[in-house]
Amino acid sequence: MTEGDRDFAGGSIVSFASVRGPDDTGIDVFRLSSNKDSVLFEMRYPFAQNGNDFGVVISNFGIPSPAAAGSKTPLMQAGFDPIEALSAKRRIEEYFSGPEEKSFIPFNLGKGRYLGAKFVDGWIRIK
């Protein structure tokens, strides 16, 4: 890794804000810490037909503030090199599929199974 690269391995992930998105939909904003700083990203929960099982969908990684949530342009996202992007993706997958405590809905309800993480096209802007 070259100097200046962020390493997200082992970084903390916390629920940071819930904001109103387009069409009054709710957007959950999370913060991921790196060895250098913290980065915000959006997450939503698609539920399975049974209404209990769920996954997470990651988008808009690197937005500057919760006010930018729901943005449709990558210009609102900070740029990351491919190594940083891989580090962030691995940490997000590890966190949501791992045993770390998640004290937010739907993880804390105990009814559904976690079905995995999906990353939308353009979830992160590569510089």
Secondary structure, 3 states (H helix, E strand, C coil): CCCCCCCCCCCCEEEEEEEECHHHCEEEEEEEECCCCEEEEEEECCECCCCCCEEEEEEEEEECCHHHCCCCCHHHCCEECHHHHHHHHHHHHHHHHCCCCCCCCCHHHCCCCEEEEEECCCCCEEC
